[in-house]
Amino acid sequence: MSQNNYNQSQQEFKKFRDKLYQSFNYRRDTVMDLVDAIAANTTARTRP
């Protein structure tokens, strides 16, 4: 990925996170911490 595409993707992701953050009415920071924790867990699996 070129540096320009990376920067554009990064800006789009920041806009998405900002919109998501603004969509929560209460405890925004806490909810975003939870979203980050869920997204960072790459080993989670569901049970069949």
C-alpha contacts under 8 A as a table, 3 or more apart, distances in Angstrom:
res1	aa1	res2	aa2	distance
1	M	5	N	6.29
1	M	6	Y	6.39
2	S	5	N	5.29
2	S	6	Y	6.18
3	Q	6	Y	4.97
3	Q	7	N	6.11
4	N	7	N	5.16
4	N	8	Q	6.20
5	N	8	Q	5.06
5	N	9	S	6.06
6	Y	9	S	5.13
6	Y	10	Q	6.06
7	N	10	Q	5.01
7	N	11	Q	6.19
8	Q	11	Q	5.12
8	Q	12	E	6.22
9	S	12	E	5.08
9	S	13	F	6.10
10	Q	13	F	5.12
10	Q	14	K	6.19
11	Q	14	K	5.07
11	Q	15	K	6.26
12	E	15	K	5.10
12	E	16	F	6.23
13	F	16	F	5.00
13	F	17	R	6.21
14	K	17	R	5.10
14	K	18	D	6.09
15	K	18	D	5.04
15	K	19	K	6.19
16	F	19	K	5.19
16	F	20	L	6.11
17	R	20	L	4.97
17	R	21	Y	5.96
18	D	21	Y	5.04
18	D	22	Q	6.18
19	K	22	Q	5.11
19	K	23	S	6.21
20	L	23	S	5.13
20	L	24	F	7.10
21	Y	24	F	5.85
21	Y	28	R	6.13
21	Y	29	D	7.87
21	Y	32	M	6.76
22	Q	25	N	7.33
22	Q	28	R	7.66
24	F	27	R	7.43
24	F	28	R	5.64
24	F	31	V	7.87
25	N	28	R	6.78
27	R	30	T	5.35
27	R	31	V	6.24
28	R	31	V	5.21
28	R	32	M	6.12
29	D	32	M	5.17
29	D	33	D	6.16
30	T	33	D	5.09
30	T	34	L	6.36
31	V	34	L	5.02
31	V	35	V	6.24
32	M	35	V	4.90
32	M	36	D	6.08
33	D	36	D	5.11
33	D	37	A	6.16
34	L	37	A	5.05
34	L	38	I	6.19
35	V	38	I	5.22
35	V	39	A	6.08
36	D	39	A	5.11
36	D	40	A	6.01
37	A	40	A	5.19
37	A	41	N	6.41
38	I	41	N	5.46
39	A	42	T	7.41
41	N	44	A	6.05
